[in-house]
Amino acid sequence: MRVLLTGGTGMVGRNIKEHHNASNYCVLTPSRKELDLTNREQIRSYLKTKSPEYIIHAAGLVGGIHANIANPSKFLIENLEIGCNLISEAGSMGVKNIINLGSSCMYPRNAINPLKEEYLLQGELEPTNEGYAIAKIASQRLCEYLKIEDPSRNYITLMPCNLYGKYDHFEQERSHLIASIIAKIHDAKINNKKVVEIWGNGKVKREFMFVEDFASAVWFLLPKINELSNIINVGTGKDYTILDYYQQVAETIDFDGSFKFNLNKPTGMKQKLLDVKKIHDLGWFPRHNLELGIKKTYSHYLEFLR
Ligand SMILES: NC(=O)c1ccc[n+]([C@@H]2O[C@H](COP(=O)([O-])OP(=O)(O)OC[C@H]3O[C@@H](n4cnc5c(N)ncnc54)[C@H](OP(=O)(O)O)[C@@H]3O)[C@@H](O)[C@H]2O)c1
């Protein structure tokens, strides 16, 4: 079985590719040079030549809150192009199975937590990542429309919570929360700084899952794709405050300084916890708790620094 995995050089894609279940398939991971998803012609010719049976779509322009606020138009345009080009060309070229990656950012900002799959498009989006979310919603809807037009297409969208782990981006301009906390606290520890700044009051809650667990969910769901509903949340079912994440990283790194809150900085949605009943009912559960996930991620960070 040939599987085209887009985004194979990214954090999520690399973890999907390296997961032991990947060896049951012939996984194609073209670089952006070989397959630029903003280029429809290239997609068409790639799909024609390689004829994948499955597509796992893990490519996209992804960034933290700073990058999303600074470049909403870029996040909207690139993700819209990437998603719509790939999914519609796959439909035209007869690809029957797509696992499209969405994100918990696609849910309305004021929806009741935990966020159920049916809450999508039931309210206003969070302004700090609206461009990104609109583009991802368009891809999800496109999957659904193409499935209505031809029910033999199994085009589903997974909604991961925030992910962290191996191949995370630790550079300040690109980093997500946990990678950025690790880099900040490590820096404070080695430079003997006593205080670390937290954006906001530390009270907003986030759900984070170790990315290897997400990769295991993808490979668990792929063989069942023709039995799955259009949208499936993938998370841990548990969220923590931002301060909890700082404290867990501080414990892992053995940092004994203190935290100061910068109340002038944006913090995004108050809570973003996924309802994971659907995936639990299918029989999948994550394996890493926060302590273990952060310990492993810190080891990867130390390797990254070498
Ligand atoms: N990270 C998270 O916490 C998280 C949470 C929920 C959902 N997701 C979803 O998971 C997916 C992957 O995220 P990630 O964290 O792995 O991001 P990432 O590390 O930034 O990787 C993005 C990947 O997309 C590729 N890409 C970007 N533009 C492309 C283009 N025009 N043509 C071909 N490839 C292109 C990149 O290739 P280059 O190496 O060439 O740049 C890279 O392989 C995204 O759809 C994201 O929305 C991520």
Ligand as a Chemical Component Dictionary entry (heavy atoms), coordinates in Angstrom:
data_LIG
# 
_chem_comp.id                   LIG 
_chem_comp.type                 NON-POLYMER 
_chem_comp.pdbx_formal_charge   0 
_chem_comp.three_letter_code    LIG 
# 
loop_
_chem_comp_atom.comp_id 
_chem_comp_atom.atom_id 
_chem_comp_atom.alt_atom_id 
_chem_comp_atom.type_symbol 
_chem_comp_atom.charge 
_chem_comp_atom.model_Cartn_x 
_chem_comp_atom.model_Cartn_y 
_chem_comp_atom.model_Cartn_z 
_chem_comp_atom.pdbx_ordinal 
LIG N1  N1  N 0  2.349  21.225 15.856 1  
LIG C1  C1  C 0  1.176  21.202 16.456 2  
LIG O1  O1  O 0  1.042  21.438 17.671 3  
LIG C2  C2  C 0  -0.055 20.878 15.655 4  
LIG C3  C3  C 0  -1.271 20.801 16.340 5  
LIG C4  C4  C 0  -2.431 20.536 15.635 6  
LIG C5  C5  C 0  -2.361 20.338 14.265 7  
LIG N2  N2  N 1  -1.166 20.414 13.619 8  
LIG C6  C6  C 0  -1.181 20.231 12.143 9  
LIG O2  O2  O 0  -0.199 19.273 11.767 10 
LIG C7  C7  C 0  0.359  19.642 10.496 11 
LIG C8  C8  C 0  1.879  19.643 10.594 12 
LIG O3  O3  O 0  2.312  20.515 11.614 13 
LIG P1  P1  P 0  3.844  20.536 12.106 14 
LIG O4  O4  O 0  3.804  20.982 13.506 15 
LIG O5  O5  O -1 4.524  19.286 11.736 16 
LIG O6  O6  O 0  4.436  21.741 11.234 17 
LIG P2  P2  P 0  5.937  21.940 10.745 18 
LIG O7  O7  O 0  6.899  21.256 11.623 19 
LIG O8  O8  O 0  6.104  23.407 10.529 20 
LIG O9  O9  O 0  5.961  21.211 9.333  21 
LIG C9  C9  C 0  5.239  21.710 8.265  22 
LIG C10 C10 C 0  5.517  20.831 7.071  23 
LIG O10 O10 O 0  4.768  21.320 5.955  24 
LIG C11 C11 C 0  5.631  21.439 4.840  25 
LIG N3  N3  N 0  5.167  22.470 3.911  26 
LIG C12 C12 C 0  4.842  23.756 4.202  27 
LIG N4  N4  N 0  4.500  24.391 3.067  28 
LIG C13 C13 C 0  4.601  23.484 2.056  29 
LIG C14 C14 C 0  4.395  23.531 0.656  30 
LIG N5  N5  N 0  4.008  24.660 0.021  31 
LIG N6  N6  N 0  4.602  22.402 -0.074 32 
LIG C15 C15 C 0  5.012  21.268 0.527  33 
LIG N7  N7  N 0  5.236  21.162 1.841  34 
LIG C16 C16 C 0  5.032  22.262 2.594  35 
LIG C17 C17 C 0  6.967  21.810 5.448  36 
LIG O11 O11 O 0  7.989  21.585 4.504  37 
LIG P3  P3  P 0  9.414  22.364 4.612  38 
LIG O12 O12 O 0  10.240 21.515 5.538  39 
LIG O13 O13 O 0  9.917  22.378 3.227  40 
LIG O14 O14 O 0  9.123  23.719 5.187  41 
LIG C18 C18 C 0  6.991  20.833 6.624  42 
LIG O15 O15 O 0  7.342  19.540 6.198  43 
LIG C19 C19 C 0  -0.268 20.978 10.116 44 
LIG O16 O16 O 0  -1.348 20.758 9.262  45 
LIG C20 C20 C 0  -0.803 21.509 11.431 46 
LIG O17 O17 O 0  -1.928 22.326 11.256 47 
LIG C21 C21 C 0  -0.017 20.673 14.271 48 
# 
loop_
_chem_comp_bond.comp_id 
_chem_comp_bond.atom_id_1 
_chem_comp_bond.atom_id_2 
_chem_comp_bond.value_order 
_chem_comp_bond.pdbx_ordinal 
LIG N1  C1  SING 1  
LIG C1  O1  DOUB 2  
LIG C1  C2  SING 3  
LIG C2  C3  SING 4  
LIG C2  C21 DOUB 5  
LIG C3  C4  DOUB 6  
LIG C4  C5  SING 7  
LIG C5  N2  DOUB 8  
LIG N2  C6  SING 9  
LIG N2  C21 SING 10 
LIG C6  O2  SING 11 
LIG C6  C20 SING 12 
LIG O2  C7  SING 13 
LIG C7  C8  SING 14 
LIG C7  C19 SING 15 
LIG C8  O3  SING 16 
LIG O3  P1  SING 17 
LIG P1  O4  DOUB 18 
LIG P1  O5  SING 19 
LIG P1  O6  SING 20 
LIG O6  P2  SING 21 
LIG P2  O7  DOUB 22 
LIG P2  O8  SING 23 
LIG P2  O9  SING 24 
LIG O9  C9  SING 25 
LIG C9  C10 SING 26 
LIG C10 O10 SING 27 
LIG C10 C18 SING 28 
LIG O10 C11 SING 29 
LIG C11 N3  SING 30 
LIG C11 C17 SING 31 
LIG N3  C12 SING 32 
LIG N3  C16 SING 33 
LIG C12 N4  DOUB 34 
LIG N4  C13 SING 35 
LIG C13 C14 SING 36 
LIG C13 C16 DOUB 37 
LIG C14 N5  SING 38 
LIG C14 N6  DOUB 39 
LIG N6  C15 SING 40 
LIG C15 N7  DOUB 41 
LIG N7  C16 SING 42 
LIG C17 O11 SING 43 
LIG C17 C18 SING 44 
LIG O11 P3  SING 45 
LIG P3  O12 DOUB 46 
LIG P3  O13 SING 47 
LIG P3  O14 SING 48 
LIG C18 O15 SING 49 
LIG C19 O16 SING 50 
LIG C19 C20 SING 51 
LIG C20 O17 SING 52 
# 
